[in-house]
Amino acid sequence: MASPNGGDDFESSLLSFEKLDRASPDLWPEQLPGVADFAASCKNPITSSPPKWMAELESEDIEMLKELGSLTTANLMEKVKGLQNLAYQLGLEESREMTRGKFLNILERPKK
């Protein structure tokens, strides 16, 4: 372990005063294409027009987003579990209906 007096010298020896020029796209290519454009768009102040994805939402959808945004983590997890259970039940019902259709031969292709 370094002595208390030598610690400052050791830390100062680790400092680097090198200046890196990040202006060149050849030296520092964009790692993820489009990230710089996205970051630039986020820095702009919010305009009066809604974002593109929000323009297609109806008022009912916006209300649901606000409701989900106001839930606590536990309530949100409970809501997600409920949706997973509903999806599972729909899958079971679809499976039963497909089996029923198979037995009734309504899914059979007509013979030529």
Z-matrix of the N, CA and C atoms (Angstrom, degrees):
N
C 1 1.431
C 2 1.527 1 108.56
N 3 1.329 2 116.28 1 145.96
C 4 1.469 3 119.56 2 -176.86
C 5 1.509 4 110.41 3 -78.29
N 6 1.310 5 114.34 4 151.28
C 7 1.462 6 119.28 5 178.37
C 8 1.527 7 109.24 6 -74.20
N 9 1.335 8 117.96 7 158.44
C 10 1.465 9 120.27 8 -178.95
C 11 1.514 10 113.19 9 -59.40
N 12 1.316 11 117.69 10 -34.69
C 13 1.460 12 120.26 11 -179.44
C 14 1.523 13 111.86 12 -74.92
N 15 1.323 14 117.00 13 -35.72
C 16 1.459 15 121.16 14 -177.24
C 17 1.515 16 113.24 15 -82.17
N 18 1.310 17 118.25 16 -9.54
C 19 1.462 18 121.56 17 -177.34
C 20 1.512 19 112.43 18 -65.97
N 21 1.335 20 117.25 19 -39.89
C 22 1.457 21 120.55 20 179.92
C 23 1.523 22 110.83 21 -66.78
N 24 1.328 23 116.73 22 -39.03
C 25 1.462 24 120.55 23 178.67
C 26 1.517 25 110.57 24 -65.05
N 27 1.329 26 116.25 25 -40.07
C 28 1.458 27 120.63 26 -179.59
C 29 1.525 28 110.57 27 -65.42
N 30 1.331 29 117.31 28 -44.96
C 31 1.466 30 121.12 29 179.38
C 32 1.522 31 111.30 30 -64.62
N 33 1.295 32 118.09 31 -40.41
C 34 1.463 33 120.80 32 179.82
C 35 1.526 34 110.63 33 -68.57
N 36 1.312 35 118.28 34 -27.82
C 37 1.463 36 119.87 35 178.59
C 38 1.535 37 110.77 36 -73.26
N 39 1.333 38 116.84 37 -19.61
C 40 1.461 39 120.10 38 179.62
C 41 1.528 40 113.04 39 -86.23
N 42 1.316 41 118.50 40 -14.01
C 43 1.459 42 121.96 41 -178.70
C 44 1.524 43 110.69 42 -69.28
N 45 1.311 44 115.59 43 142.80
C 46 1.453 45 121.40 44 177.11
C 47 1.519 46 108.64 45 -121.88
N 48 1.306 47 116.63 46 129.91
C 49 1.453 48 121.31 47 -179.72
C 50 1.520 49 111.04 48 -105.91
N 51 1.322 50 116.34 49 21.04
C 52 1.453 51 121.51 50 -179.85
C 53 1.526 52 109.58 51 -72.52
N 54 1.321 53 117.08 52 134.69
C 55 1.463 54 122.85 53 178.52
C 56 1.525 55 107.90 54 -102.18
N 57 1.317 56 116.19 55 122.60
C 58 1.458 57 120.95 56 179.47
C 59 1.519 58 109.18 57 -99.60
N 60 1.320 59 115.64 58 128.60
C 61 1.457 60 120.63 59 178.66
C 62 1.516 61 108.21 60 -89.14
N 63 1.315 62 116.70 61 107.18
C 64 1.466 63 121.33 62 -178.21
C 65 1.521 64 111.83 63 -96.46
N 66 1.307 65 118.38 64 12.71
C 67 1.457 66 121.12 65 -178.01
C 68 1.525 67 112.04 66 -76.53
N 69 1.310 68 118.54 67 -23.05
C 70 1.457 69 121.82 68 -175.07
C 71 1.525 70 110.99 69 -83.85
N 72 1.361 71 118.18 70 119.99
C 73 1.464 72 119.16 71 177.22
C 74 1.527 73 112.56 72 -69.77
N 75 1.358 74 116.67 73 -19.42
C 76 1.455 75 118.70 74 178.07
C 77 1.528 76 110.89 75 -73.05
N 78 1.332 77 116.37 76 -38.47
C 79 1.458 78 120.08 77 179.45
C 80 1.527 79 112.18 78 -78.06
N 81 1.326 80 116.62 79 -36.59
C 82 1.469 81 121.68 80 -176.52
C 83 1.525 82 109.39 81 -126.78
N 84 1.340 83 118.00 82 76.53
C 85 1.468 84 119.12 83 -179.24
C 86 1.532 85 110.68 84 -66.16
N 87 1.322 86 114.46 85 156.24
C 88 1.453 87 119.50 86 179.22
C 89 1.530 88 108.63 87 -68.90
N 90 1.325 89 117.47 88 124.11
C 91 1.456 90 121.51 89 -175.10
C 92 1.521 91 111.55 90 -69.22
N 93 1.316 92 117.43 91 -44.36
C 94 1.455 93 121.92 92 178.47
C 95 1.522 94 107.62 93 -119.03
N 96 1.331 95 117.81 94 114.25
C 97 1.465 96 119.69 95 -177.59
C 98 1.530 97 111.19 96 -58.47
N 99 1.318 98 116.00 97 132.92
C 100 1.451 99 121.47 98 177.54
C 101 1.510 100 114.95 99 94.13
N 102 1.329 101 118.19 100 -12.01
C 103 1.465 102 120.59 101 -177.73
C 104 1.519 103 110.56 102 -67.17
N 105 1.313 104 117.66 103 -40.46
C 106 1.460 105 120.37 104 -179.28
C 107 1.524 106 110.49 105 -63.87
N 108 1.338 107 117.13 106 -40.50
C 109 1.465 108 120.62 107 177.86
C 110 1.516 109 111.01 108 -64.53
N 111 1.330 110 116.21 109 -41.59
C 112 1.462 111 120.58 110 179.24
C 113 1.521 112 110.75 111 -64.25
N 114 1.324 113 116.53 112 -43.81
C 115 1.465 114 120.18 113 -179.95
C 116 1.527 115 110.47 114 -63.63
N 117 1.319 116 116.65 115 -38.05
C 118 1.462 117 119.67 116 178.72
C 119 1.524 118 110.74 117 -66.55
N 120 1.323 119 117.28 118 -37.19
C 121 1.468 120 119.84 119 179.59
C 122 1.516 121 111.60 120 -70.47
N 123 1.322 122 117.54 121 -28.63
C 124 1.465 123 120.80 122 178.48
C 125 1.517 124 111.73 123 -73.97
N 126 1.317 125 118.11 124 -25.53
C 127 1.455 126 121.29 125 -179.13
C 128 1.525 127 111.48 126 -76.33
N 129 1.339 128 116.95 127 -21.79
C 130 1.459 129 120.00 128 179.98
C 131 1.525 130 109.75 129 -68.01
N 132 1.322 131 117.12 130 144.83
C 133 1.463 132 118.27 131 177.50
C 134 1.519 133 110.79 132 -65.22
N 135 1.305 134 115.82 133 153.73
C 136 1.458 135 121.25 134 -177.85
C 137 1.523 136 108.48 135 -66.25
N 138 1.310 137 115.62 136 128.78
C 139 1.458 138 120.79 137 179.64
C 140 1.517 139 109.36 138 -90.09
N 141 1.327 140 115.54 139 172.11
C 142 1.455 141 119.74 140 -178.10
C 143 1.524 142 111.92 141 -75.15
N 144 1.322 143 118.57 142 -22.76
C 145 1.463 144 120.20 143 179.79
C 146 1.523 145 110.02 144 -82.43
N 147 1.342 146 117.11 145 139.93
C 148 1.466 147 119.50 146 -179.80
C 149 1.526 148 110.80 147 -71.35
N 150 1.332 149 117.53 148 159.24
C 151 1.462 150 120.09 149 177.80
C 152 1.528 151 111.08 150 -61.23
N 153 1.329 152 115.29 151 162.38
C 154 1.460 153 121.08 152 -177.79
C 155 1.526 154 111.86 153 -58.29
N 156 1.334 155 117.12 154 -42.71
C 157 1.462 156 120.22 155 -176.17
C 158 1.516 157 111.30 156 -69.60
N 159 1.324 158 117.24 157 -24.94
C 160 1.451 159 120.18 158 -177.26
C 161 1.529 160 111.90 159 -86.46
N 162 1.315 161 117.76 160 -16.28
C 163 1.459 162 121.48 161 -178.26
C 164 1.527 163 111.40 162 -65.76
N 165 1.332 164 117.47 163 -29.45
C 166 1.461 165 121.17 164 -177.35
C 167 1.523 166 113.06 165 -86.95
N 168 1.336 167 118.02 166 -5.06
C 169 1.454 168 121.07 167 -178.16
C 170 1.518 169 110.84 168 -81.16
N 171 1.329 170 115.14 169 142.27
C 172 1.456 171 120.35 170 174.57
C 173 1.521 172 108.34 171 -90.22
N 174 1.306 173 116.62 172 169.04
C 175 1.471 174 120.45 173 -177.83
C 176 1.528 175 110.96 174 -61.86
N 177 1.329 176 117.19 175 -33.70
C 178 1.467 177 120.92 176 177.70
C 179 1.527 178 111.19 177 -63.37
N 180 1.333 179 115.93 178 -40.00
C 181 1.468 180 120.59 179 178.54
C 182 1.531 181 110.92 180 -66.22
N 183 1.312 182 116.65 181 -40.38
C 184 1.459 183 120.91 182 179.89
C 185 1.521 184 110.34 183 -65.25
N 186 1.337 185 116.87 184 -40.24
C 187 1.460 186 120.75 185 177.47
C 188 1.525 187 111.09 186 -62.33
N 189 1.343 188 116.90 187 -39.81
C 190 1.461 189 120.49 188 178.60
C 191 1.526 190 110.81 189 -65.26
N 192 1.349 191 116.53 190 -39.87
C 193 1.467 192 120.17 191 177.33
C 194 1.524 193 110.95 192 -62.45
N 195 1.322 194 116.79 193 -41.78
C 196 1.468 195 120.34 194 178.55
C 197 1.527 196 110.38 195 -64.64
N 198 1.337 197 116.06 196 -40.82
C 199 1.472 198 120.25 197 179.47
C 200 1.519 199 110.92 198 -63.37
N 201 1.337 200 116.53 199 -46.55
C 202 1.464 201 120.04 200 179.52
C 203 1.527 202 111.09 201 -65.62
N 204 1.322 203 117.33 202 -34.72
C 205 1.453 204 120.70 203 179.37
C 206 1.521 205 112.93 204 -69.21
N 207 1.324 206 116.84 205 -24.39
C 208 1.458 207 119.45 206 -178.45
C 209 1.530 208 112.94 207 -89.56
N 210 1.337 209 118.01 208 -5.81
C 211 1.464 210 121.06 209 -179.30
C 212 1.529 211 111.09 210 -73.53
N 213 1.319 212 115.20 211 150.32
C 214 1.459 213 120.00 212 173.16
C 215 1.524 214 108.03 213 -76.44
N 216 1.310 215 116.08 214 170.46
C 217 1.465 216 119.89 215 -179.45
C 218 1.522 217 111.20 216 -60.91
N 219 1.321 218 116.59 217 -43.40
C 220 1.466 219 120.34 218 -179.24
C 221 1.530 220 110.63 219 -64.65
N 222 1.330 221 117.28 220 -42.73
C 223 1.464 222 120.44 221 179.16
C 224 1.523 223 111.37 222 -66.30
N 225 1.321 224 115.80 223 -37.43
C 226 1.465 225 119.30 224 178.60
C 227 1.528 226 110.75 225 -66.32
N 228 1.328 227 116.94 226 -40.96
C 229 1.465 228 120.53 227 177.32
C 230 1.534 229 110.31 228 -63.49
N 231 1.330 230 116.88 229 -38.84
C 232 1.464 231 120.59 230 178.02
C 233 1.526 232 110.24 231 -63.91
N 234 1.335 233 116.70 232 -40.49
C 235 1.467 234 121.16 233 178.24
C 236 1.534 235 110.58 234 -64.12
N 237 1.337 236 116.44 235 -41.64
C 238 1.468 237 120.41 236 179.24
C 239 1.520 238 110.69 237 -64.80
N 240 1.334 239 117.23 238 -41.51
C 241 1.462 240 120.30 239 177.94
C 242 1.522 241 110.75 240 -62.92
N 243 1.323 242 116.69 241 -39.36
C 244 1.464 243 120.36 242 176.99
C 245 1.522 244 111.77 243 -62.29
N 246 1.330 245 116.72 244 -40.95
C 247 1.465 246 120.65 245 177.59
C 248 1.527 247 111.37 246 -66.67
N 249 1.335 248 116.58 247 -37.90
C 250 1.467 249 119.52 248 177.35
C 251 1.521 250 110.67 249 -64.93
N 252 1.333 251 117.44 250 -41.78
C 253 1.465 252 120.87 251 177.75
C 254 1.518 253 110.84 252 -63.61
N 255 1.327 254 117.17 253 -41.25
C 256 1.461 255 121.13 254 178.24
C 257 1.533 256 110.85 255 -62.90
N 258 1.325 257 116.84 256 -42.68
C 259 1.467 258 120.68 257 178.33
C 260 1.523 259 110.58 258 -63.37
N 261 1.328 260 117.21 259 -39.08
C 262 1.465 261 121.11 260 178.40
C 263 1.529 262 110.09 261 -64.80
N 264 1.331 263 117.35 262 -44.55
C 265 1.462 264 121.34 263 179.51
C 266 1.533 265 110.98 264 -62.89
N 267 1.342 266 116.63 265 -39.96
C 268 1.463 267 119.92 266 177.01
C 269 1.524 268 111.20 267 -64.39
N 270 1.330 269 117.28 268 -37.26
C 271 1.461 270 121.09 269 177.04
C 272 1.511 271 111.81 270 -64.13
N 273 1.338 272 116.65 271 -41.33
C 274 1.469 273 120.11 272 177.01
C 275 1.520 274 111.08 273 -63.98
N 276 1.327 275 116.27 274 -43.18
C 277 1.467 276 120.05 275 179.92
C 278 1.527 277 111.00 276 -64.24
N 279 1.336 278 116.60 277 -41.12
C 280 1.457 279 120.21 278 177.82
C 281 1.523 280 110.41 279 -63.61
N 282 1.322 281 117.22 280 -40.08
C 283 1.460 282 121.03 281 178.45
C 284 1.524 283 110.78 282 -61.44
N 285 1.333 284 116.20 283 -43.52
C 286 1.474 285 119.72 284 178.34
C 287 1.521 286 111.33 285 -62.86
N 288 1.338 287 116.38 286 -41.86
C 289 1.465 288 119.59 287 -179.57
C 290 1.526 289 111.61 288 -68.02
N 291 1.322 290 117.39 289 -36.78
C 292 1.472 291 119.79 290 177.37
C 293 1.525 292 110.46 291 -66.70
N 294 1.328 293 117.30 292 -40.15
C 295 1.463 294 121.06 293 176.95
C 296 1.520 295 110.20 294 -63.52
N 297 1.315 296 115.49 295 -42.58
C 298 1.474 297 120.35 296 178.65
C 299 1.527 298 110.11 297 -61.56
N 300 1.336 299 116.37 298 -44.09
C 301 1.461 300 120.00 299 178.43
C 302 1.513 301 112.06 300 -63.69
N 303 1.318 302 116.84 301 -34.42
C 304 1.468 303 120.46 302 178.46
C 305 1.518 304 110.20 303 -66.04
N 306 1.352 305 117.17 304 -43.37
C 307 1.461 306 120.77 305 -179.57
C 308 1.522 307 111.68 306 -69.28
N 309 1.317 308 118.42 307 -29.41
C 310 1.463 309 122.12 308 178.79
C 311 1.530 310 112.32 309 -87.43
N 312 1.323 311 116.79 310 -1.30
C 313 1.474 312 123.99 311 179.08
C 314 1.529 313 112.40 312 57.43
N 315 1.313 314 117.36 313 35.29
C 316 1.462 315 118.67 314 178.05
C 317 1.529 316 111.60 315 -89.24
N 318 1.331 317 116.61 316 -11.22
C 319 1.447 318 120.38 317 179.08
C 320 1.527 319 112.73 318 -97.63
N 321 1.309 320 116.50 319 1.27
C 322 1.457 321 121.31 320 -176.75
C 323 1.526 322 109.80 321 -75.27
N 324 1.325 323 117.31 322 139.38
C 325 1.460 324 121.67 323 178.74
C 326 1.539 325 108.37 324 -77.05
N 327 1.298 326 115.57 325 143.59
C 328 1.476 327 117.54 326 178.00
C 329 1.524 328 110.78 327 -67.60
N 330 1.313 329 115.46 328 140.25
C 331 1.466 330 120.55 329 -179.55
C 332 1.503 331 108.71 330 -83.10
N 333 1.337 332 115.16 331 140.59
C 334 1.467 333 119.91 332 -179.42
C 335 1.499 334 110.51 333 -103.27
